Every structure is written in structure tokens, then in C-alpha cells.
Amino acid sequence: MPAAASGLLLCLLGLVLLRRDIRSLWRRMRWRRAQATVQFQPTAAGPAWRFDFVLPDGSPVSVPTNSLRDLARRDGPGPVTILYDPRAPSRYVEIPGRPGLAALVGVGLVGLGVAALLR
């Protein structure tokens, strides 16, 4: 396989691993932060949670979710810092997380891919 093709393949694989971190970085730049409380809300379809927070203008917002990924990022009980879309605050919230192993491996693969492209 030529160096250019293997370099592009490595860069593509690294970007696939980095897609969540890139999306989170984009949201940190564009979305607003708020302090929210998380409440368990049992439903017939299974467990669900509700994020309750207040917008800067004072209007309350409640966002239901069944995503365990968001709950796993919490540090413990009590208020949690979330990111919300100011254009549609009741649509989705995200708890900002720290980069993990996928980000480290993705950066390494992109670096190897760029090195292969420059060879």
C-alpha cells in the first residue's frame, strides 16, 4: 500500500475515534453552561432521568433522557454542570466529559497518518 493511502487511512481511523471529542469541543464553544439537577424518573419503557435547569432569563427547562452515558459522567449527587443548545434548550443536554483512551489513540493515529503523508 502506498504511503499516501496508508496515511489517509490512518487519519480517517483516527478521526473516527475522535468524533465524539470533536463534537464535544464544538458544543463547548457554541453551547451555554448551566447548573442542573438530575432526577430519576421510572417509566414503563425502562429507567429514565430528567435534567432540570433554569435559563438566564429565569424560565425553567426540563429535559428527559434515558442515556446512561450522560449519567456516567456525573461526579456524584447534587447539581451538575451541563451544556445546552441556546436555540433549543429543551431538546438535548450534554454533561461535558474528559477525553479518554479513544482520544489518545485517535490523536496518535492522526499523527502517524500525517507523518506517513509527509514521507
N, C-alpha and C positions, 0 to 999 in steps of 0.2 A: 504494500500500500504506500503510495507516495506520501511524503512528509506533509504536504498541504492538506490532503484528505484526512490523514490521521489527526492533524492539528485541529481541523474543523470539527471532526467527530468528538475529540476530547473537549473542545469548547462547548459544543452542543450538550454533551452529557453533563458538564459542569453547570451550565445554565439551567438544565432541568432540575438538578439538585438545589440550585439557588433560587428557584422561582418563588417559593414561599417567603424567603428572606427579602427578595427584591420587592415582592408585593407588600410586605410589612413595612419596608423602608419607604415605599411610595405613600402608604397610608399614614405613616408618621409625619410625612411632610405636608400632606394635604388635609388630613382629618384633624378634628379637635379632640382634646383630652377632657375627661370628666371623671369624677368620683362616683362609683355606682355601688349599690348593694345587690347581692345575689341571693335569690330566694328559691328554694326547691319547690317545685310545683308538679305533683304527681298527676298524670293523665292516663286515659285508657290506652293510649298508644305506647306508653312507657314513661320513663322519667324525663322530666323537662325542668328547665330553670328559667328564671326571669331576672333580667338586669334592669334595675330601676335607677334612674338618674335625673338630674334637673339641668335643663339648658340654661345658658347665660341669661336669657330673658325671663327665666323663672317658671317656664312651663315644664311639667313633669313628663317623662318619657319612660315607657316600659317596653322592653324588647324580649320576647320569648325565644328560647333556643333549646335544642337538645344535643348540642355539640359538646362532647366530653373534652375536646382539645382545649376549648376556652377555659373550662373549669380546672383542667390540669395545670394551667399556668398561674393559678391563684397561689398566693403565699400563705393564706390562712383565712380564718373567718374575719369578717369586718369589711369595710369599704375597700374596693379595688379600683385601680386606675384603668380606664378603658379608652379606646379610640372610637369615635363615632363620625359618620359622614354628616357634615352640617347641612347638606342638601336634602337628606332623607334620614333623620336621626333615628326613626323607629324601624328602619329596615334591617340593620345589622350592626353589631358592635364587635370589637376585637380587643382582646387583652394582649398588650404588647409583650412579646417574649424575648428571651435572649437567643442569640444564634447558637445552634447546636452542632452536632457532628456532621450533618449534611452540609452546613455552610462551610465548614472547614475543608471537607473533601471536595466540595464544589469549587471553592477558590483554588485549591491545589490542581484540580483538573483543568480549570481555565488557564492557570499559569503554565501548566505543561503544554496545553494546546497552543497558547501564544508562542511559547518557546519553539514548538515544532513548526509553527507557521513562519517564524523568523529565520529558521535554519536554511 
